Amino acid sequence: MGRKSRVKTQKSGTGATAVVSPKEMMNLISDLLQKCSSAAPSPGKEWEEYIQIRGLVEKIRKKQKGISVIFEGSREEFFPELMAWAQENGASCEGVEIAHFAGEGFGLRATKDIKAEELFLWIPRTMLMTVESAKNSVLGPLYSQDRILQAMGNVTLALHLLCERADPSSPWLPYIKTLPGDYDTPLYYEEEEVGVDASLIQEASKKVSLASLDAGQSASPAQEEDGMDAKFTTPDAADPPTSQEQEGQTENGGDKATASLSQEVDVDLSAEGTGDVNSE
């Protein structure tokens, strides 16, 4: 199944890894869980809560530093092993290859013409990491007792991935080794970056509020003749389309578009992608 895995445990500095008390770690995790599951903060307190949550996460990261499993080599080095593993396990890989797209990251690129509606990629369910496979793994006993894992599939999958990553004999290792080492989503922003974005969002919200206020002030009050309170109404909108016009729009907008896919078709399988087909 490809070349031999090169796995090592990341060392923290030159000294030995500090022993972390399970009780201490559980207390930190409990504090984090309680903070994340509590009611939403009152307006204006969001940033304060973010700092508290980030502080707990950083404490946990420091405690865990030095015991992370890393792989020697870049992601690109493991792509051939990934494709060989996929073929060995029944996946369809003919007609596509892994390629890097400027500004987008890695994805699949067609190497031959693909007809419209032609099935060109499929993956057996046995290759997927699912809640079901987690229940049948080393995580099974914990899953059967933990209500959080039973209720939150995303948490189950996250722990499933961590367990398989730490197992040198995991059947998913060829896939795991090709996962990105970092991401550019907000979850991975530094505190300074989040602060800048938060200030920009607040400024945009103020502009939207002012625009809404101006629109409300420009509305014309219409007094009821029977002496009831005045009501504010906005200027008359354009007449709604007739039923015939609506039917025509539905027919025109509902036409099924088909296109011939060629070698310029890309399948975005990057960290942020969802496997959508993008035709250039």
Disulfide bonds with the S-S distance in Angstrom:
none
